[in-house]
């Protein structure tokens, strides 16, 4: 992108440049993990060039907020937003911002990053533009991205022993209609009419020859948010049974208002999945005020550890060496837990989220 910018940017009128791309990336990972660390993966990334440092910083934060909103509102995964330490930031960046999620096993997952490159790369690649005052200036760049590791995050945050639990907003199939005693006259026809009434949703009818119990298990394994059970007795009563995947709560609904009720249940499910994930994260976020507390929490209580830090990279390295926990981010919402660094005892500069990570 720097070579590209150097050829196409000449004037302030050419700015800003904002590019988005989807591409596959190959990394020689020593140890692969499904979705999280694979040899090849797909990512979305953006690259921008701006006239001023202020515009670049504004874009960097804007994209971090967009990623966080997407993860929370669509994937139902709560995020901690913050700035990476200098040790953990992108090489060559002025600042790296991150969104961090907590998996069900208490490990952290970096879920998206946004980098402010300043004008460092512009100077290295001679990316200059003529400003309004007819002087040559260097552009300020940003980059931001997230990857298919978010699929892994969805599995680990929401899944259970029966399989996937997909948030309704991203589930490929939101509703599976399962006919009961489907060979009896009128059952499949009624299921088709229910599907038609639910046309506003992503809905399918499982009319395979498998038993209803098998279909229930398959629907649960695939994480389909709702299943609708309908058989001869239901048809006679002009009703159907809606079952939520996450709580397995059953609701008997009139066929006349099944579309309205299904929409309400899907909306409630989306909201409650986020609330449960946030409650889990908060319940597994701890505070440490000294080295002993920190080591005890990391060893015995999987999750985030909030602790004060002096800003010295040597303390950051020592914490990792002693506990294997790494700094996840310095959250935007800072707290003063104690006046001193959890590692060396010197005056603290920042509160940091620490944790073991994938």
C-alpha positions, 0 to 999 in steps of 0.5 A: 500500500505504501508503494501504491500511495507514493504513486497516486498521492500528489495533492491535498485534493487526493486525500483522504485515501480509504481502502478496504480489502478481503484477502487470505494470509499465510503465516508459518504458525508453529502450533496451529489452532482451529480458527484462531491460529491457522496456516492460512486465514481470511481477513478484512483489513483497511488502509487509509492515508490522511493529511493530518495526524488528527484525521488519522487518529480519528479514523483509527478510533472510529474503526476500533469502535465500529469493530467493537459495536459489531462484536457486541451488537451482532456477535453478542460478544462483549469487548474491552477496548483499549490501547496496546503497550509499546511492547505489544503494539504493531511494529512501526506504529505510533499506537495500536488499539485493540478489542479484547474478548474473554472466552468461556475457559477464561482465556483472552482473545484479541478480536480486532486491532486498529493502528495509527502509523503516523507519518513513519511509513510515509517518510520511509516510502516518500509518500508526500502531497502538496498542501494548500499552502503549496508546501510538501507534507507527509501523509499520516496512515492507519490500518485496521483489521479482523479475521476469521478467528471471530468464528472461533470466538463465537464458538468459545463464547456461546457454545455448549456441550450440545454444539454451537449456539449462534447469535440470531443476527449471524445464524445462516438459518435462524429458524428450523421447522421440524414437522412431527409425524410428517407422513400424516396428511397435511403436516408437511403442507402446514409446515410449508405455510408456516415457512411462508409466513416466516418469510422475513427470517432465514428459515428452513423445513427439515422434511428429511426421513430422520426421526424428530429426536435426531432432527432436534439434536442436529438443530442444536449441534448446528446452533440454529437459534429457534426450532418450531415443532408442529404436528397433527395435534398442534395443527388441530389447535392452530398452534406450534411450539417454539424452542430456543437453542440457548435456554431450551425454553419452550413457548406455545404460539398461535399460528396466526401470530407466529411470525411476530412471536418468532421475531420477539424471541429472536430479538430477546435471545440476541440481547440475552446472549450478550448479557450472559457473555458480559456477566461471565466476563465480569464474573471472571475479571479480578483485581490484583494489588501486589505480586502475590495476589497477581500470581495467585489469581493467574494460577487459580482463577482463569480470566482477566486480571486488572492491575496497575503498571509503572509503564516499564517494559521490564516489569511487563516482561517479568510478569509474562516470565513469572506467570505467562500472563500478557498485557491485553490492553490499557483500557480507555476507562482507566481506574486507580486500583492502587498507587503502585505497580503490581510488579515493582512497587514503583508509582503506577502510570496505567491500569492494565488488563492482563490475562493468558491468551490464545 
